[in-house]
Amino acid sequence: MPVRYHIAERMKLLDASGIRKVFDLAAKLSDPINLSIGQPHFDVPAPAKAEAIAAIERGFNKYTQTQGHPELREAVAAEAAEEFDWHDDRHYLITSGVSGALLLAFMTLINPGDEVILLDPYFVMYKHLVHLAGGKAVMVDTYPDFTPDPDKIAAAVTDRTTMLVVNSPGNPTGRVYTADELKAVAKVADRAGLLVISDEIYNSFCYDEPFASPASVCENTLLMRGFSKTYAMTGWRLGWCTGPAEVIEKMTMLQQYSFVCAPSMAQAAGVAAMGCDMSQRVAEYRRKRDMVHKALAKPFGLKKPGGAFYAFVPAPAGQTASEFVTRAIENNVLIIPGSVFSERDTHFRLSYATSDEKLAEGLDVLIRLAG
């Protein structure tokens, strides 16, 4: 009898072809210079690892409360209250990474046909999750310097627009929005009644100016942070979010029927991680950022990124980014074409989350190819 299952139509809305092409090419390389990975090259802080091991050994291996272990929620709430001077009884949800928080938020808030504004370039996951939830991703161009233009955002708002997604420091651009830029964006969101989703996974990696959050200027913000980048806990799947109480309540309900809870031992380790001083690691990445900018500013016209650990580099004249990426991979350097993160194919993303030696080697190859 023929099988009766079929792949859901929504899966046609997901496209990993850009990244898949890169890794298909990379599979042919024996020891590539990998400047494509979006994760820190340092290890998890020792106190966090020790606490995870201790938690496992003392039997902290079962489900936690869906909203998260009280000790971690209290630690997160205390840190947020100090940063934002919050004194109200806010609701916090511990999630399986910021990616988990995004999925919960979009599935909770998007009805079929709802429009969500994304600032182009954007983190690859945003568009696909919006489509998966039945929404429409509306792109607002921020080229050439990746500045959020409040007039362009306002012009993109229709009667179906419900949300605006902000990511600063940004992936793939490394762009850090200033407090004044965020205030201007917040005014547009407030006038239109939009919820601002603020993905702040790279909040620790700001190199030239203090980090600013939309949550400090826009009350209607769903703030998301995580442990993956600051503490190198990418595989531990741990994040948190806070925002309007009704939204957090419904996201918590959805988590109960999906992720159930974030990993228990990771939650225990999260408390220990929050007590670790990561300033030395941030300084190390600031130095790597300077190294990338010094090397690529002249041959590629790269403007200095302000945060995260990426550079979004213009492709050489006369080439698409995809063409240049193919050449780079043929020369043993892995980078990602900008079309994965954008409606344009004019830039490529370089991650400097690697050793100085590998980074220098890769930069030399890219400069040679641009010559």
C-alpha positions as CSV (number, residue, x, y, z in Angstrom):
1,M,0.0,0.0,0.0
2,P,1.4,3.5,-0.9
3,V,2.5,5.6,2.1
4,R,0.0,8.3,3.0
5,Y,2.3,10.8,4.6
6,H,3.4,13.9,2.8
7,I,5.8,16.8,3.5
8,A,3.8,19.8,4.7
9,E,3.6,22.7,2.4
10,R,5.1,25.0,4.9
11,M,8.4,23.2,4.5
12,K,8.7,24.6,1.0
13,L,9.1,28.0,2.7
14,L,12.4,27.0,4.2
15,D,15.5,27.3,2.1
16,A,19.0,26.4,3.2
17,S,20.4,26.4,-0.3
18,G,23.0,29.2,0.3
19,I,24.6,27.7,3.3
20,R,24.3,24.2,1.9
21,K,26.2,25.2,-1.2
22,V,29.1,26.5,0.9
23,F,29.3,23.3,3.0
24,D,29.0,21.1,0.0
25,L,32.0,22.9,-1.5
26,A,33.7,22.7,1.9
27,A,33.2,19.0,2.2
28,K,35.9,18.6,-0.5
29,L,38.5,20.4,1.6
30,S,40.8,18.5,4.0
31,D,41.8,21.2,6.3
32,P,40.0,24.5,5.5
33,I,40.6,27.9,7.0
34,N,37.2,28.2,8.6
35,L,36.0,31.8,8.8
36,S,32.3,30.9,8.6
37,I,31.4,29.6,12.0
38,G,29.2,31.8,14.2
39,Q,30.4,30.6,17.5
40,P,33.3,31.6,19.9
41,H,36.5,29.7,19.5
42,F,37.1,29.8,23.3
43,D,35.7,27.3,25.7
44,V,33.0,27.5,28.3
45,P,34.2,29.2,31.5
46,A,35.5,26.6,34.0
47,P,33.0,27.6,36.8
48,A,30.1,26.9,34.4
49,K,31.5,23.5,33.4
50,A,32.1,22.6,37.0
51,E,28.6,23.5,38.0
52,A,27.1,21.5,35.2
53,I,29.0,18.5,36.2
54,A,28.1,19.0,39.8
55,A,24.4,19.4,38.9
56,I,24.4,16.2,36.9
57,E,26.1,14.3,39.8
58,R,23.7,15.6,42.4
59,G,20.7,14.5,40.2
60,F,19.6,17.8,38.8
61,N,18.7,16.0,35.6
62,K,14.9,16.1,35.5
63,Y,12.5,18.7,34.0
64,T,12.5,22.1,35.6
65,Q,9.5,24.4,35.7
66,T,8.6,25.3,32.1
67,Q,9.4,28.9,32.7
68,G,12.8,28.0,34.1
69,H,14.6,27.1,37.3
70,P,13.8,29.8,39.9
71,E,17.5,30.4,40.7
72,L,18.3,31.2,37.1
73,R,15.2,33.4,36.6
74,E,16.1,35.3,39.8
75,A,19.7,35.9,38.6
76,V,18.5,37.0,35.2
77,A,15.8,39.3,36.7
78,A,18.4,40.9,39.1
79,E,20.8,41.6,36.2
80,A,18.1,43.1,34.0
81,A,16.6,45.2,36.9
82,E,20.1,46.7,37.5
83,E,20.7,47.4,33.8
84,F,17.3,48.9,33.0
85,D,16.3,50.2,36.5
86,W,13.2,48.0,36.4
87,H,11.3,47.7,39.7
88,D,8.1,46.1,38.5
89,D,7.3,42.4,38.8
90,R,8.3,41.4,35.3
91,H,7.9,37.9,33.8
92,Y,10.9,36.0,32.6
93,L,11.1,32.8,30.5
94,I,14.2,30.6,30.2
95,T,14.3,29.3,26.7
96,S,16.3,26.8,24.7
97,G,18.6,29.5,23.3
98,V,17.5,32.7,21.6
99,S,16.6,30.6,18.6
100,G,14.0,28.8,20.8
101,A,12.7,32.1,22.0
102,L,12.3,33.4,18.5
103,L,10.4,30.3,17.4
104,L,8.1,30.5,20.5
105,A,7.5,34.3,19.9
106,F,6.7,34.0,16.2
107,M,4.4,31.0,16.7
108,T,2.7,32.8,19.5
109,L,2.3,36.2,17.8
110,I,2.0,35.7,14.0
111,N,-1.3,35.0,12.3
112,P,-1.5,34.0,8.6
113,G,-0.8,37.1,6.5
114,D,0.7,39.2,9.4
115,E,3.7,41.3,8.3
116,V,7.0,41.4,10.2
117,I,9.6,44.0,9.3
118,L,13.1,42.8,9.1
119,L,16.1,45.1,8.6
120,D,18.2,43.8,5.6
121,P,20.8,42.3,6.1
122,Y,19.2,40.0,8.8
123,F,20.0,36.9,10.7
124,V,19.1,34.0,8.4
125,M,16.6,32.4,10.8
126,Y,14.3,35.4,11.0
127,K,12.8,35.2,7.5
128,H,12.2,31.5,7.5
129,L,10.6,31.4,11.0
130,V,8.3,34.2,10.0
131,H,7.2,32.3,6.9
132,L,6.9,29.1,8.9
133,A,4.5,30.8,11.2
134,G,2.4,31.9,8.2
135,G,3.6,35.5,8.2
136,K,5.2,37.7,5.5
137,A,8.7,39.1,6.0
138,V,8.9,42.7,4.8
139,M,12.5,43.8,4.2
140,V,13.7,47.3,4.9
141,D,17.0,48.0,3.2
142,T,19.8,49.4,5.4
143,Y,22.6,49.5,2.9
144,P,25.3,50.8,2.5
145,D,26.2,51.4,6.2
146,F,23.5,49.2,7.8
147,T,21.8,52.2,9.6
148,P,18.2,51.7,10.5
149,D,16.3,54.5,8.7
150,P,13.1,55.4,10.6
151,D,11.5,56.8,7.5
152,K,12.0,53.6,5.6
153,I,10.7,51.6,8.5
154,A,7.6,53.8,8.7
155,A,7.0,53.5,5.0
156,A,7.0,49.7,5.3
157,V,4.2,49.7,7.9
158,T,0.8,48.6,6.6
159,D,-2.4,47.6,8.4
160,R,-1.1,44.0,8.5
161,T,2.3,44.9,10.2
162,T,2.5,43.6,13.8
163,M,6.2,43.4,14.6
164,L,9.7,44.8,14.0
165,V,12.8,42.7,14.6
166,V,16.0,44.4,15.8
167,N,19.3,42.7,16.1
168,S,22.2,44.8,17.6
169,P,25.0,44.0,17.6
170,G,24.1,42.4,14.4
171,N,24.6,39.2,12.6
172,P,25.9,39.3,9.8
173,T,27.0,42.9,9.8
174,G,28.6,43.5,13.3
175,R,26.6,46.8,13.3
176,V,25.9,48.3,16.7
177,Y,22.9,50.7,16.9
178,T,23.4,53.8,18.9
179,A,20.9,54.9,21.6
180,D,19.8,57.8,19.3
181,E,19.2,55.4,16.4
182,L,17.1,53.1,18.7
183,K,15.1,56.0,20.0
184,A,14.2,57.0,16.4
185,V,13.2,53.4,15.6
186,A,11.2,53.2,18.9
187,K,9.2,56.3,18.0
188,V,8.1,54.6,14.7
189,A,7.2,51.4,16.5
190,D,5.2,53.2,19.2
191,R,3.3,55.3,16.6
192,A,2.4,52.2,14.6
193,G,1.7,50.0,17.7
194,L,4.4,47.5,16.8
195,L,6.0,45.0,19.1
196,V,9.8,45.3,18.9
197,I,11.6,41.9,19.1
198,S,15.1,42.7,20.2
199,D,17.6,39.9,19.6
200,E,20.5,40.8,21.9
201,I,22.6,37.5,21.7
202,Y,25.8,39.6,21.1
203,N,25.2,42.2,23.7
204,S,28.5,41.6,25.4
205,F,30.5,42.2,22.2
206,C,30.4,45.9,21.8
207,Y,33.9,47.4,21.1
208,D,33.6,51.2,20.6
209,E,30.6,52.3,22.5
210,P,28.3,51.1,25.3
211,F,25.6,48.6,24.4
212,A,22.1,50.1,24.0
213,S,18.9,48.1,24.0
214,P,15.5,49.0,22.6
215,A,14.1,47.9,25.9
216,S,15.5,51.0,27.5
217,V,13.5,53.3,25.2
218,C,10.5,51.2,24.0
219,E,8.2,49.7,26.6
220,N,6.6,47.4,24.0
221,T,9.8,45.3,23.6
222,L,10.3,41.6,23.7
223,L,13.9,41.3,24.8
224,M,15.9,38.1,24.1
225,R,19.4,37.2,25.3
226,G,21.4,34.1,25.6
227,F,24.5,32.3,26.9
228,S,25.7,30.9,23.6
229,K,28.0,33.8,22.5
230,T,29.1,35.5,25.7
231,Y,29.9,32.2,27.5
232,A,30.6,30.0,24.4
233,M,27.7,27.8,25.5
234,T,26.4,27.3,22.0
235,G,25.6,23.6,22.4
236,W,24.0,24.0,25.8
237,R,20.9,25.7,24.3
238,L,20.2,28.4,27.0
239,G,18.6,31.8,26.6
240,W,16.0,34.0,28.2
241,C,13.4,36.6,27.3
242,T,11.2,39.2,29.0
243,G,8.5,41.5,27.7
244,P,4.8,42.1,27.9
245,A,3.3,39.8,30.5
246,E,0.6,38.4,28.2
247,V,3.2,37.5,25.5
248,I,5.5,35.8,28.0
249,E,2.6,33.8,29.5
250,K,1.5,32.5,26.1
251,M,5.1,31.7,25.1
252,T,5.5,29.8,28.3
253,M,2.4,27.8,27.5
254,L,3.7,27.0,24.1
255,Q,7.1,25.9,25.5
256,Q,5.2,23.5,27.8
257,Y,3.9,21.8,24.7
258,S,7.1,21.9,22.7
259,F,10.5,22.3,24.3
260,V,9.1,21.6,27.8
261,C,12.0,23.4,29.4
262,A,15.5,24.4,28.7
263,P,18.1,21.7,29.7
264,S,18.3,21.5,33.5
265,M,22.0,21.1,33.9
266,A,22.6,24.0,31.5
267,Q,20.3,26.2,33.6
268,A,22.4,25.4,36.7
269,A,25.5,26.2,34.8
270,G,24.0,29.4,33.6
271,V,23.9,30.8,37.1
272,A,27.6,30.1,37.5
273,A,28.4,31.6,34.1
274,M,26.7,34.9,34.9
275,G,29.3,35.3,37.7
276,C,32.2,35.0,35.3
277,D,34.1,38.0,34.0
278,M,34.3,37.8,30.2
279,S,35.9,41.2,29.6
280,Q,39.3,39.6,28.6
281,R,37.5,37.5,25.9
282,V,35.7,40.6,24.7
283,A,39.0,42.5,24.5
284,E,40.5,39.6,22.5
285,Y,37.7,39.8,20.0
286,R,38.0,43.6,19.8
287,R,41.6,43.1,18.8
288,K,40.6,40.5,16.2
289,R,38.0,43.0,14.8
290,D,40.8,45.6,14.5
291,M,43.0,43.0,12.7
292,V,40.2,42.3,10.2
293,H,39.5,45.9,9.6
294,K,43.1,46.9,9.1
295,A,43.6,44.1,6.6
296,L,40.4,44.5,4.6
297,A,39.6,48.2,4.7
298,K,41.7,49.2,1.7
299,P,41.3,46.2,-0.6
300,F,37.6,45.6,0.0
301,G,36.3,49.0,1.3
302,L,35.3,47.4,4.6
303,K,33.8,49.8,7.2
304,K,34.8,49.0,10.8
305,P,32.1,46.8,12.4
306,G,31.2,47.8,16.0
307,G,30.4,44.5,17.6
308,A,29.6,40.8,17.5
309,F,32.4,38.8,15.7
310,Y,31.6,39.3,12.1
311,A,32.6,41.5,9.2
312,F,30.1,41.9,6.3
313,V,32.6,42.6,3.5
314,P,31.8,44.1,0.0
315,A,32.7,41.7,-2.7
316,P,35.4,42.9,-5.2
317,A,34.1,45.0,-8.1
318,G,32.7,43.0,-11.0
319,Q,31.9,39.9,-8.9
320,T,28.8,38.8,-7.0
321,A,29.5,37.7,-3.4
322,S,28.6,34.2,-4.3
323,E,31.2,34.1,-7.1
324,F,33.8,35.5,-4.8
325,V,32.9,33.0,-2.0
326,T,33.2,30.1,-4.5
327,R,36.8,31.3,-5.4
328,A,37.6,31.7,-1.7
329,I,36.5,28.1,-0.9
330,E,38.5,26.8,-3.9
331,N,41.4,28.5,-2.2
332,N,40.7,26.7,1.1
333,V,38.9,29.6,2.9
334,L,35.3,29.2,4.2
335,I,33.2,32.3,4.2
336,I,29.4,32.8,3.7
337,P,27.8,34.6,0.8
338,G,25.7,37.6,1.9
339,S,22.7,36.4,-0.1
340,V,22.1,33.9,2.8
341,F,21.4,37.0,5.0
342,S,20.1,39.5,2.5
343,E,18.1,40.1,-0.6
344,R,21.3,41.3,-2.2
345,D,24.4,39.3,-3.3
346,T,27.0,42.1,-2.8
347,H,28.7,41.1,0.4
348,F,30.1,38.1,2.2
349,R,30.2,37.3,5.9
350,L,33.5,36.6,7.6
351,S,33.6,35.3,11.2
352,Y,36.8,36.2,13.1
353,A,35.9,33.7,15.9
354,T,39.1,31.7,15.3
355,S,42.8,31.7,16.3
356,D,44.9,34.7,15.3
357,E,47.0,32.3,13.1
358,K,44.1,31.0,11.1
359,L,42.6,34.4,10.8
360,A,45.8,36.0,9.5
361,E,46.2,33.1,7.0
362,G,42.6,33.5,5.8
363,L,42.9,37.3,5.4
364,D,46.0,36.9,3.3
365,V,44.2,34.6,0.9
366,L,41.2,37.0,0.6
367,I,43.5,39.9,0.0
368,R,45.3,38.0,-2.7
369,L,42.0,37.0,-4.4
370,A,40.9,40.6,-4.4
371,G,44.1,41.8,-6.1
